[in-house]
Amino acid sequence: MRKNRNRFLKDFKLQRSIEISNASEKVEPKLAKEGLLQQFKNNFTNSSDLSVTEFPNLTIKIYYFSYLINKDHYEQFLSKLRCITIEELQPFLTHSEFRLLSDFSELEEAILSGSAILFTEQKAYELPFKEGKGRSISPSETETVILGAHDSFVESVDVNLSLIRKRVLSSQLKTIKLHVGNKSKRSVYLLYIEGVASDKDLEEIKKRILSIQKDGITDTNMLVQFIDEYPNSPFPQFYTTERPDVVVYKLFEGKVAGIMDNSPYAFCTPVSFFDFMESMDDFSQRWFVGTFIKIIRYIAILVTLLFTALYVSVTTYHYEMIPQALLPTLQESRSKVPFPPVLEALFLEFLLELLREAGARLPTKVGQTIGIVGGIVIGQAAVQAGITSNILIIVVAASAIASFVVPSYLLSGSIRIIRFGFIILSGFWGNIGIVFGMAILIIHLSTLTNLNSPYLMPISPMYPKFFKYTLIRGPFKKKAGRE
Amino acid sequence: MNKLFSIILILILTGCAEQKIIDDLALINAVSYDVSDNEKNPLRLTVTFPIITKDGKYDRKTISVEGKSSKEAREKVRLETNLKLESGQMRVSLFGHELAKQGLLPTLLSLARDPSVGTRAKLALAEDEASDILMLQIKNEGQNATYLEQFLTKLNRENLRTNYNIYQFLRDYYDDGIDPILPVFKVEKNNITYNGIGLFHADKVVGILKPAEARYLFLFREEMKEGSFIDQIDVGEDEKATIMLNYELKDHKIEIPSTSTNPKKASIYIELIGDVIEYTGREEISDTKVQKKIETIITKKINREGKKLIVKLQKLQVDPLGIRRYVRNKMDYKEWKALDKYQSYQDMDIKIHAKVIVNSSGKWK
């Protein structure tokens, strides 16, 4: 385990150094000696959407993207400028709201993030007229809860930060701004609570984010795949959520959260497998109910993984396992099917995946038709035509339903993929194949780490003290302090 | 990559398991063994298994063959069906009376050796030919095996403790302190009926107890926890009444008073507490005096009938009550080894001390 981790760290450093050496080759602004205005003009060629307002009497030019700034504020500013003489200009610009820009990269970021840039003959100032356009806060679609707060993140990072700040009324909540990418400088904010989060985690995640040189990262869910340790694992390693209350909960658990501009998702780290099995609803419920629901989720994962595989292995190899009362039904429903159980199961599972994917991409109104067509065609006609057996339909449907019980969409997808592996294993090797697959799966899961913290945290390595916070939803403690 | 390769290698090197897709299998759910008239092939094997007819109906097929041994006969059954023969779903195994007289062990061991046959497969005797029971088509009953299995489970639930399976039979067989028993079935009026208990001396059946006698046998076996006592009792001069008592066994113990090397005495103490469900006598049963009287009558009856039964068992040299186990507990291994177990059992004076308490007289009054 430790060896593995060290190896990973070495790899990571190596990778990073390569990326940095690549980065040093990038074209530096050649015209450092020239004024900022000249540099600006050289870089922003062919930018027809760039607007400019000139004040020849004041010898200033203001550049901006008209759709990024707030027009009203800008007009007010212009009317102020119109009454200013050239002597009054310098004192006016020393107002603190206008930031003096020292180099081009600062300037570039400022204008692209929605400020207007005022150029005097020698200097450049940033005029902050950012316009907060975007979607309004709406309930979360992917992580709905029945009880509890319904707001979710939007694409604007300012709104997202405000949603978190409103929930943590403390100066201990720290935010660090980082940049990702070479050309498009996307900002990533790392959030943590000082004294609660570990500095080591913070340094590590900072290092990893800074080492990303890739452009075109559009979303947090994409970003975390650049900084995780096991890119070839089917399992999601960083917990991403669009719920601010989840983020705040994780922050107080001592985790580091990250949000990216223009992405409605935040990531939390370090997390374990069991974080993906949690929903905020568990905390709203009484702890008995919360624990019960959690246990149901674990069963659901097993059902998704193994139910179809078990059907295949039992009907293909282990007829002894079938209870006698079930045997006639099973034999009768299988008797018309010309395929071996493994093909039959793979066919139906594949059909179900098609149905699910079609439903996910279609507009809601058309999506309903898919449900009806799928339900009738697969449910009724396939059995009557003798392509699949009745029992298999029940089995596949049950495992599909169970796969939607898993609260994390990311994890649910992973589990569904792995299920196919189990079906194939059971088709070739029966129950031995299932046990073998399960062993490999557990070995793999216990190899995984997230920010150097084991993926199966309270189970492997074993910390029974933490079971009631992770495996189940234990009762709350009234005492202050964190475990 | 290396890891992945080795994982794939491990799986491939094992080869594929033999496929047994359930709709291509003849899943034998009951077998029966009989002695046949044929001298060359002395064993008659009958198997029955469910089949799905072409129009999707559930039916059964019964095949009867003669062979030299049970597995040899099974090979012959294989030639008579288009399905793959599998015995992993076998629930009931029947033995004909003739075969049971010759000894069950060879056939039973061949069943026990087969890894696909569970040790929980139930065993039963047929009063006559076992194949008759499997061949019988009971109207609207479907599978004979399911019928028999349910029957045996029901008998067990009704606390006759007769669901002898392979494990229990062999356990009692190899225990030198107790002899195994098996339930007996027969064909009667196009139906399969329970007809008592077969008594075994080692693996050979030596006698059959009728259901009425068998009831007393179970009263003295210790695993009996509750049951019902139905009998005719003499309540007065020339007056007979039927009484039904649902009882619970409060206490059961077997005592061997002497500690000599060859104990001559044994006492069975049982204490029953019961509710009267039916009483056809004229007297008012809710009267405590009458209850006391009935208690003594029943106690006497149990003592008398029990004694009769035990004398019969001793004469047959079978010990289904496991009295020898208590004898064994009284001596060391050398003495036990030296003892002529059956002879000493036969010579024993076994007394029954029953105690009956009538708890209530039912719902009325």
Interface residues (C-beta under 8 A of the other chain):
Chain A: T315 T316 Y317 H318 Y319 E320 I322 Q324 L327 P328 L330 Q331 E332 R334 S335 K336 V337 P340 P341 L425 F428 W429 G430 I432 G433 F436 I440
Chain B: I7 I10 L11 T14 C16 A17 E18 Q19 K20 I21 I22 D23 L25 L27 N29 P50 I52 G56 Y58 E86 G88 Q89 R91 S116 G118 T146 E149
